[in-house]
């Protein structure tokens, strides 16, 4: 029969083997860790232009390293602890990672892994309705939080970031996956039977009573919706939204309701409007005029507000002493209280390079500790109230990175304009390519 | 603990059912105290470990998460973000802040509504994660229980199997057979008694063979054999 020696050892060894996997499983299920934080030094104001801008861009990029969930890749709305993931910030993160690997701030392999992980989350885990992602998601699970809406503009921004990353990583699964999530979006459904695209949809109440009906950041949304290969909206939608025109300081501008700088920037971070003509309107030139008007509006109010008195400008949606506000200038609603956003100024680099650089260098020289931190320029400040934002917002970091890249290399524009949906939108909407 | 309780309850119900049948009524539950206590001890330890794993995972995995979610810091952050979401909506959908600026209480009520909505989401999230955790833990636990059952049953079935085989060998008149069990197998005493009996039978049969070999005289042989065989009791008598 059996050997007593062998049988004497097999019992306890077996029982040890039973518990080892369990202990391992329990250990793994409780272990997780965020990426280590990074510190940033204020760029010297006398640095050469390119070096200065690259420093600002690189520091802003660190936000996406630190504030993206390592498990899902979803990026938090703000640097404030407990902030949920924002789908628009995630779109900017995808674009920022692609730029960062090209600049050598992170390796190709790391960027590839992180982007692919994020896209897999967007495809499989992130909660959506007909392809439209909810505005705020749980960074860990991808589930809708804060009762947020399935947002059309935020979805457009995340898709723009994904498609751009696909262009940087052409011929890889990143490109395939980016196209897959883009093709999934039912743009026509978001029109809710109207001629315009609705701002969002909630499971509790259905479509929101707000539509993208006038000039602002809607152009990127319209471009992707009209150019969709699967569920395109009619090209006639391009002519349905209002282009209100007004004048400020002798500058004729097709303006957004809020007059916020970001409305003139977001679409143009991806789309190169420099040589595109829309029935006599060049939106690049329009944004340039709006940016100069924003600066002049601040100058004209310099006696009432200390911030403007020191030649600071950049009225855009940002944090303020009383909370988040859609600050802006004329023409438009022009809500303002002396709070300016350095990111809005920095993201104007393609429109007003001289004015932007001058202001940013002046900020670094005079208020380095208050205005510059871990992730570069802090969101906003108000000198009269001695108020300095202590946090960063993902979308504000993202727009800076993309615009600086366009200014230095045109890297985002050149890739995004090659996309088939963009070409389709240009063709269907009768936009004319000007010869520069 | 749940598993252990269920096991105990099942055992009581089973014992009660068996004991109520008059024909098969058990007069004594502990027929082999040593064996039964040994098996009960092993079952208790294994089920205790498995149950403890479930309890610790639930307690530390789920409830510590709940405590963390509702910490002062998180509540403050959530309240701040509730206000932020109001601001975002106002900025995006063009809802005026002036009404709220004029009446801070109105703003506070709106923030509170957002906050309570978020709290419901948080609790739902905790429950969802608890379910996920249980599901994730369920499979390894099932495997562990299955392996434990195999191990426990082997501790009992192994010796029974060996006894069966030994009796079969005995049936073929092989008296050299001995039962050897593993160190932690049950029924060690039984195997000792069995081996003792077989040793005696083996000795007696050996003696008979020796008598047959050494005695040529028929009457002496008969006497010697009768004397030796008389110790065996058979049904023929």
Interface residues (C-beta under 8 A of the other chain):
Chain A: X1 X2 X3 X4 X7 X8 X10 X11 X12 X14 X15 X18 X19 X21 X22 X25 X26 X29 X30 X78 X80 X81 X82 X83 X84 X136 X138 X141 X143 X145 X146 X147 X148 X199 X208 X210 X257 X258 X317 X322 X323 X324 X325 X326
Chain B: X49 X53 X56 X57 X60 X61 X73 X74 X77 X78 X80 X81 X82 X83 X84 X85 X86 X87 X88 X90 X91 X92 X93 X94 X97 X101 X114 X117 X118 X121 X125 X128 X129 X133 X136 X137 X140 X141 X143 X144 X147 X148 X151 X162 X165 X166 X178 X179 X180 X181 X182 X183 X184 X185
